[in-house]
Amino acid sequence: MQYEISLVICTYNRCRYLPDAFASILAQSLPATAFELLVVDNNSTDDTAAITQQFIAANPSLNARYCFEAKKGLSNARNRGIAEASAPVVAYVDDDAILSPGHLQALLNFFKQHPTAAGAGGKVIPKYEDGKEPAWMSKYLNGFIGKVDHGNDIKLFSPDMKYPVGCNMAYRKSILLQAGGFNEKLEFRSDDKFIFHQVKKISQQVFYVPDAWLYHHIDAHRLQLENFKTLFLKTGNEEKKR
């Protein structure tokens, strides 16, 4: 069957988040016949496989597949998503994301209405463990928690907007293949930045689509100073590999 959009979730040892993500996918307003779900298990050692396969078995009307990618690394998992996707548009969300009910419909509407668009990135709203954003949070840290909010209008990504974050990004499969896929030398972060700049060499048509929004879990550990230090160092190291 030819689907209109392939939704890819790449995951590694984070099975506790999957039930919420799956529930939000079941609640999509886009008919299940229009999309497929690909869960790429990046060599997890927890219950990811069992939870995913139980979900697929319990929801036979959903076009869902489980894929095991033994080669560790987010870029490897995302490239596996490209290879497995059968739709012309490949959308990526994180395993700890909760999609708004209209998320996939908004993406599909956008790509239909903008036939020359190469890619899109949606709004990402942090879902803090205690329900409150820390008083010290600033726009300079948004990238490290994946927060994205550029307003409520569709617009081209400009330099001050940076790029679609990996938690909520979508590209035409043909463009991803033409761009050479994700950089498998990157082991931790920055593959979303890398693919954006590779795509921009082919097409400038990458848009911010606010109606394709979702929540992104931010647990207490991610807000600790030591975690931010780790993120800063790892991100700087990955930049060298771009």
Buried (B, 14 or more C-beta within 10 A) or exposed (E): EEBBBBBBBBBBBBBBBBEBBBEBBBEBEBEBEBBBBBBBBBBBEBEBBEBBBEBBEEBEEBBBBBBBBEEEBBBBBBBBBBBBBBBBBBBBBBBBBBBBEBBBBBBBBBBEEBEEBBBBBBBBBBBBEEEEEEEEBEEEBBBBBBBBBBEEEBEEBEEEBBBBBBBBBBBBBEBBEBBEBBBBEBBBBBBBBBBBEBBBEEBEBBBBBBBBBBBBBBBEEBBEEEBBEEBEEBBEBBEEBE
